[in-house]
């Protein structure tokens, strides 16, 4: 299962790097739940998740995404990640690091919870 989960994380990361909401959506079930931070509102379903990720290309440039080892427990997996990007408006570089916790169903992510922090 680790290889299958690695493919999901890598596709998610490529979508983030490319600013491509459709590639990001390709890893989620149709009724998936996405939670950006512990205190965020849940984004449920493809339409809501697409809305969340649609602003990405307008705000982030030169994005790189890397993830760490994947830890598996049945249909759940977790990994750390690091995403760096340049803010389009200010040109300032941002270094975001965190972890994602995912539940899967039928080979796709049915719930993704992210915990992260960025500097600056």
Secondary structure, 3 states (H helix, E strand, C coil): CHHHHHHHHHHHHHHHHHCCHHHHHCCEEEEEEEECCCCCCCEECHHHHHHHHHCHHHHEEEEEEEECCCEEECCEEEEEEEEEEEECCCCCEEEEEEEEEEEEECCEEEEEEEEEEEEC
